[in-house]
Amino acid sequence: MSGEPERPAPPRPPLSDRTPAPIREIPTPPPAVKRVRFLWLLSFASGVIAGIFAFFARDQILEHVRGLITGLERGEDQQTVEALAVVVFWGALGMLALVILIEAVLLAVLMRRHGKVRFVLLAMLLVNGVVTLVADAFLAAGDQGVGIRVLLVIQLALAGAAVVASVLHGASQWFRAEHQTRGRAAA
């Protein structure tokens, strides 16, 4: 301000500790855990394929659901039956997709060595069973009915096998191992 030339800022002093911050390492999973992941992925694929088959066979499925609804309520008008059939079809398909999505998110958490998620997946397996029964009742109709039913059962069986495999010794040991960090020891 008083006519003095501007001086550059002095260099910053070096840090006293050059050890990097602790970063939790996710080690490569052992073969047992890779099998668990593979079983879950096959389960998801089977459920998605069943949903795709149901979507492409929706005209036959909607006709089947209309027949179920008119068998329950004989006095309903055609618009109500049609609207109810559409709601039942999309509701069953949506529940199937939602269960697969939740299980996929839980699998991603599980693969980060959060072993307690295995028990949440066990509870989701029960929900998956109920959704499979509902989807089988309403979506397994028409020419694709047997294929959809088989894919739904395969999906449920693979999910069950994945849950069982996740609590077996090889996988369970990996989830119980001490969390490793790189850098400074976590306090």
N, C-alpha and C positions, 0 to 999 in steps of 0.2 A: 503494500500500500504506500509505503513511503519511498518508493522508487527502488526498493531492493529487488534484485532478480529472483524469480521463483525458483525454489529449490525442489528437487524431486524428493518424494517421500523416502524415508530411510527404509532399507530392506527389513522384512519381517524376520524376527528371530526364529530359528528352527524349533520344532516341537521337541520336547524332551523325551517323549516315548514314541518311537516309530512303529510300534506294534499296531497292526490294523485292528479295526473294531471287530468284535466277534460276529461272525456270519455263520448261521446254522447251515451245515452241509446236509443235503439229502443224498445219502449214499445210494448207489445202484442197488435196487432190490434184489434179493436172492431169487433163485428159480421158483421157489414156493409162492412168493408174493407175485411174481410175474404170471404164474398160473392163475392165481386169484383174479388178477386184473384181466387176463384173457377170458376167463369164465364170465366175468361181468360184462365184458365187451360183446361176447357172443350172446349173452342174455339180452343186452340192449338191441343188438342187431335183429334178433328173433322177434322182439316186441315191435320194433319199427317196421319190419317186413310184414308182420301181422296187421299193423295199422294201415300200411299201404294197400295190402290186399283188401282190407275192409273198405277203404276209401274208394277203390276202383269197383267194388261190388256193392256200392251204397244203394243203388236202385233196388236190387234184390233184398238187401238188408232192410231198407225202409219198408218194402212191401211186407216182409216178415214181421217187423215191429208194428205196422198198422194192423196186421192180423191179430197180434197179441193184444193190442189196445182195444180193438173192436170186440174181442172175446171177453174182455173185462167189462167194458161199458158199451152196452148195445144202443143206448139212446143218444150218443154223442153225434154231433154233426161232422161232416167230412173235413172242414177246415180245422176243427179242434183236434181231430185224430191225426191229421197231417202235421200240424204244429207240434203235437206231443211226440210223434214218431221222429221228427227232425231233432227235437231236444234230446230224446233218449239216445239217438244215434251219435250225435256230436258230443253228448255228455259222456257216453261210454268211451268214445275215441279220445276225448280230452283227458279223462281219468287215466287211461292207459299211457298217454303221452306224459302226463304230469308225474306219474310214478317213475317212469323211465328217466325223466329229467332230474327228479330229486335223487334217485339212486346214482345217476352219473355225477352229480355234484358231490354227493357223499363219497363216491369212489375217488374223486380228485382229492378230497380231504384225507381220505384213508391212505393214499399213496404218498402223502407227506408225513407219514409215520405217526399219525394220530390214531392209535390203536383202539381207543374207546369208541370210535365211529363204527367199529364192527358190530357193536351191540345196537346202535341206532339202525344199522343195515338189517339186523335181525328183526327189529320191529317193522322196518319197511318191507321185509319179506312177508310178514303177515298181512300188511296192507296190500302188497302185490297179489297175494292169494285171493283176497276179497275182490280186488279189481279184476283179476283174471276170471273169477266166477261171474261177475257182472258182464264183462266183455264177452265171455263165452255165451251167456244167455241172450245177449242182444246182437252181437256182431257175427257170430258163427252161424250164418244162414246163407242160403243160396248155393250156387255152384262152388264158391270158394269157402264154404262153411267148414268143411273138414280140414282144409289147409290152414285156415285161420285158427281153428281149435288146436291143431297139432302145434302150430307155432307158439300159441299162448302157453300151452303146457310145457313146451321146450324152454320157453323163456323163464317160466317159474322154476322149472327143474334146474336150469343152469344157475339161476340166482341162488337157489338153495344150496347147490354144490359150491358156489363161490363163498357163501357165508360159512359153510362147514370147513372149507379149505382155509379160510382166513383164521380160524381158531386152532388149526392143527399146529404141531410143534414147530415146523420150519418157518411158517409165516408168523406165528405168534412170537417166536424168539426175536424176530426182526422188529416187531412193533414194541417189544419190551426193552430193547437195547437202549443204553444210555444215549441221549441226544448228543451228537458230536458238534463242536463248534470249531471254526477256523479263526485264528487270531487270539485275542485275549480270552482267558477263561471267564465264563459267565459268572457273575457274582451272585 
